[in-house]
Structures are given as C-alpha cells and as structure tokens.
C-alpha cells in the first residue's frame, strides 16, 4: 500500500509518517489516494495543503477521529479544483455533524472548501449535508463481522452526505448480502493493491462517477 500511496501523492509528499502507522491508518491513506486518483482522472487540479493553507511538503494525516479545525498538528488535506465548479477539500479522519446533531467520524471525506474554511475560522464541525463523499474504511485480517455493516447503515441514516461508501480489504457473505440490499453501489470489498485489478478499478470508477455528477451540477 505504501508504494501505491507514494506513486499517487507524488515525490513532493513524504510517506515516512505513514510507514510507522497501524495497518488500518495505512488503509485509510490508501483509499484517500484512490479518491485523489479518481479526481485527477475527472480533470481536477489537485494540490496538497496544510491546515494553514500553505503547500504541504510532508504528509500529516489523522490517525484517530479528529476535528477538521484542529491545530494540534498541521494536518494535510487535498484541494480539488474542477473547472467552473466550487473547490472541494479531501480529508482523512474528520468528524461531521449528522442530521441529529450527533458527530460521526468519516475515515475519508470530500466536502465543500467554503464549508471547510468556515469550520477552521469558527472552530465548528462540518455539516454532513456539505459532504460530497464520505468513506467508512475497514481493514481486517479476518472475515468481516456483520455488526460493522450494520453500523455503516446506521451512520448513513444520520449522515446526509451525497455519496457514502463502505470500503474494506476483506469480506463475508453476510456483510455482502446486507450491503447489497441497503448500500446498493456504495460499497466495495477486497480492496488492496494485491487484489484483482477489477475491484480497485470499480471503486475508482464509483468515485469518478460522483465527481462526474458534481461537475455537471
């Protein structure tokens, strides 16, 4: 996964902070890179920024749920700019406010840049309705447990982001069956650099479809 991350993020971004992270954190960074790849494929200009808005020279991603506005570290996000459309930001590990007002973590998220700037200015969490893509990432070395899929369904019920995704490196028949009924196209299993190319490409295509629809609005 580290090789794939470095190849997508480029030589300007150091992957060394990722190398010492837990596998689940590396998996989130890997899904982040697939999202970036999809944005580029759809014509977005992608630039990596620090919290302060400067161009990032090292990659600092959250390894636990955090506030988008946090100044604990100069966290990195990706600025995505499609011609003629409002700019977007891609983040890892941020909390967003659901319809109930309860805060939920999204492992990878793309949201309006204007919303993100307001959050940094006023130290508030983004509204889930301003989130274009929200990804729940699950990395396990054994078969996936059903309660994880149930948790995602509950998350989607309260989080009103436009394109929620459940992405995992493994699978189980019960999880597949439940998500095929309740999540439709917003889930993908067996995702890793060593899996069949079709699974990864199908996920990238799903991300691309979301960006394609965003460009057309």
HELIX and SHEET records of a PDB file:
HELIX    1   1 UNK A    2  UNK A    9  1                                   8    
HELIX    2   2 UNK A   16  UNK A   19  1                                   4    
HELIX    3   3 UNK A   23  UNK A   41  1                                  19    
HELIX    4   4 UNK A  113  UNK A  122  1                                  10    
HELIX    5   5 UNK A  128  UNK A  130  5                                   3    
HELIX    6   6 UNK A  146  UNK A  158  1                                  13    
HELIX    7   7 UNK A  173  UNK A  182  1                                  10    
HELIX    8   8 UNK A  197  UNK A  216  1                                  20    
SHEET    1   A 7 UNK A  45  UNK A  49  0                                        
SHEET    2   A 7 UNK A  77  UNK A  81 -1                                        
SHEET    3   A 7 UNK A  88  UNK A  97 -1                                        
SHEET    4   A 7 UNK A 103  UNK A 112 -1                                        
SHEET    5   A 7 UNK A 131  UNK A 138 -1                                        
SHEET    6   A 7 UNK A 163  UNK A 168  1                                        
SHEET    7   A 7 UNK A 187  UNK A 188  1                                        
SHEET    1   B 4 UNK A  45  UNK A  49  0                                        
SHEET    2   B 4 UNK A  77  UNK A  81 -1                                        
SHEET    3   B 4 UNK A  88  UNK A  97 -1                                        
SHEET    4   B 4 UNK A 126  UNK A 127  1                                        
END                                                                             
